[in-house]
Amino acid sequence: MCGINASHNLSLKALVYAIDYCPPPLSFRRTKQLIMSSETIVTPGRRLGLVEEHDAGPGTYVRGGMIYSSILGTKRITAPETSEKPVIQVDRKSPLAIPTIGSEVLCRVIRMNPRAATVAIMMVGSTPCQEDFAGTIRHQDIRSTEKDLVQMVNSFRPGDVVRAEVISLGDQRSYFLATTKNEHGVVFAQSTAGNTMIPVSWEEMQDPKTKAVEKRKCAKVF
């Protein structure tokens, strides 16, 4: 039996992990119920609780004495009305913002090297992501013409917000994005002086206060 000492300074994530993979005493199971009951997004097949402790509600099914989620949604535990046990259910949730090939995304440049920019995808279409997805804009995917003349430092800077298109699911670490279309590129950037810049051409932005001009691959202004 796996022993868990409640006096240990476990993080919340570590505590939930430990409860999932060790047979805990009842007090720890109830602790997990409280942790998991507040706006927890679950996927189909996710284990939700025991039938001896809950009644299965909408969006769930029972197998082998366990209650599982049958849909993508938010787990909710409600007070019992006609039974002695609380009801565990899953409320259907609108589709999550997940990038797919062809998706238009908004992302923030995290870091750069001469070959690529690493970005955090914050929004897919008009839907904000619950958590940022990792993305990469490669040197050859910035412009559609004169690709051999592209310089990363003249296209993006860390902190820029970029509109881009997902062109590949990439590797296991990040999506591959492109800004080759006119409407794709930097949509928000700050100058070295810390002021918000405005685009003055497809490859330049200007600080309206200092009048300094910096190079960027700008998105077309609609």
JODA-V370001 format. One record per backbone hydrogen bond with DSSP energy under -0.5 kcal/mol. CO is the residue of the C=O (numbers start at 0). NH is the residue of the N-H. E is the energy in kcal/mol with one decimal. If there is no record, write none. Layout:
BEGIN
co:CO nh:NH e:E
co:CO nh:NH e:E
END
This chain:
BEGIN
co:0 nh:2 e:-0.6
co:3 nh:5 e:-0.7
co:4 nh:7 e:-1.8
co:7 nh:9 e:-2.0
co:10 nh:14 e:-2.5
co:11 nh:15 e:-2.3
co:12 nh:16 e:-2.3
co:13 nh:17 e:-2.6
co:14 nh:18 e:-2.4
co:15 nh:19 e:-2.1
co:16 nh:20 e:-1.7
co:17 nh:21 e:-1.1
co:21 nh:23 e:-1.2
co:24 nh:27 e:-0.9
co:24 nh:28 e:-1.6
co:25 nh:29 e:-2.4
co:26 nh:30 e:-1.6
co:27 nh:31 e:-2.3
co:28 nh:32 e:-1.9
co:29 nh:33 e:-1.8
co:30 nh:34 e:-1.9
co:31 nh:35 e:-3.0
co:32 nh:36 e:-1.2
co:34 nh:37 e:-0.6
co:36 nh:38 e:-0.9
co:38 nh:40 e:-0.6
co:39 nh:74 e:-3.2
co:41 nh:72 e:-2.0
co:42 nh:45 e:-1.9
co:45 nh:68 e:-2.2
co:48 nh:66 e:-3.0
co:49 nh:52 e:-1.2
co:49 nh:53 e:-1.6
co:52 nh:85 e:-0.6
co:54 nh:87 e:-2.7
co:56 nh:59 e:-1.0
co:57 nh:89 e:-2.6
co:58 nh:69 e:-2.6
co:58 nh:70 e:-0.8
co:60 nh:67 e:-3.2
co:62 nh:65 e:-1.7
co:64 nh:50 e:-2.1
co:65 nh:62 e:-2.5
co:66 nh:47 e:-3.4
co:66 nh:48 e:-1.2
co:67 nh:60 e:-2.1
co:68 nh:44 e:-3.7
co:70 nh:72 e:-0.5
co:71 nh:92 e:-1.5
co:72 nh:41 e:-3.0
co:72 nh:74 e:-0.5
co:73 nh:90 e:-2.6
co:74 nh:39 e:-0.7
co:75 nh:77 e:-0.5
co:75 nh:88 e:-2.8
co:77 nh:86 e:-2.1
co:85 nh:54 e:-2.4
co:86 nh:77 e:-2.8
co:86 nh:88 e:-0.5
co:87 nh:56 e:-2.8
co:88 nh:75 e:-3.0
co:90 nh:73 e:-2.4
co:95 nh:97 e:-1.1
co:99 nh:102 e:-2.5
co:102 nh:104 e:-0.5
co:102 nh:165 e:-2.6
co:103 nh:124 e:-3.2
co:104 nh:163 e:-2.5
co:105 nh:121 e:-2.5
co:105 nh:122 e:-1.6
co:106 nh:161 e:-3.2
co:107 nh:119 e:-2.4
co:108 nh:158 e:-2.6
co:110 nh:117 e:-2.8
co:112 nh:115 e:-0.5
co:114 nh:138 e:-2.7
co:115 nh:112 e:-2.2
co:116 nh:136 e:-2.6
co:117 nh:109 e:-3.1
co:117 nh:110 e:-1.4
co:118 nh:120 e:-0.5
co:118 nh:134 e:-2.5
co:119 nh:107 e:-2.2
co:119 nh:121 e:-0.6
co:120 nh:132 e:-1.7
co:121 nh:128 e:-2.8
co:122 nh:105 e:-2.1
co:122 nh:124 e:-0.6
co:123 nh:126 e:-2.3
co:125 nh:127 e:-0.6
co:126 nh:123 e:-2.6
co:132 nh:120 e:-3.8
co:133 nh:174 e:-2.3
co:134 nh:118 e:-2.7
co:135 nh:137 e:-0.7
co:135 nh:176 e:-2.8
co:136 nh:116 e:-2.3
co:137 nh:140 e:-1.8
co:138 nh:141 e:-1.0
co:140 nh:178 e:-2.5
co:145 nh:148 e:-1.8
co:146 nh:149 e:-1.1
co:150 nh:153 e:-1.2
co:151 nh:154 e:-1.9
co:151 nh:155 e:-2.2
co:154 nh:216 e:-2.4
co:156 nh:159 e:-2.3
co:159 nh:108 e:-2.6
co:159 nh:161 e:-0.5
co:160 nh:186 e:-2.9
co:160 nh:187 e:-1.6
co:161 nh:106 e:-2.5
co:161 nh:163 e:-0.5
co:162 nh:184 e:-1.8
co:163 nh:104 e:-2.8
co:164 nh:166 e:-0.6
co:164 nh:177 e:-2.1
co:165 nh:101 e:-3.0
co:167 nh:175 e:-2.1
co:173 nh:170 e:-0.9
co:174 nh:135 e:-2.8
co:174 nh:176 e:-0.5
co:175 nh:166 e:-2.3
co:175 nh:167 e:-1.4
co:176 nh:137 e:-0.6
co:177 nh:164 e:-2.4
co:179 nh:143 e:-0.5
co:180 nh:183 e:-1.5
co:181 nh:219 e:-2.2
co:184 nh:162 e:-3.1
co:185 nh:218 e:-2.1
co:187 nh:160 e:-2.7
co:188 nh:196 e:-2.7
co:190 nh:193 e:-1.8
co:194 nh:190 e:-3.0
co:195 nh:207 e:-0.6
co:197 nh:205 e:-3.0
co:200 nh:203 e:-0.7
co:201 nh:217 e:-2.1
co:202 nh:215 e:-1.4
co:203 nh:199 e:-2.2
co:203 nh:200 e:-1.5
co:204 nh:213 e:-3.0
co:205 nh:197 e:-2.2
co:205 nh:207 e:-0.7
co:206 nh:210 e:-2.4
co:211 nh:206 e:-2.9
co:213 nh:204 e:-2.7
co:215 nh:217 e:-1.0
co:216 nh:185 e:-3.0
END
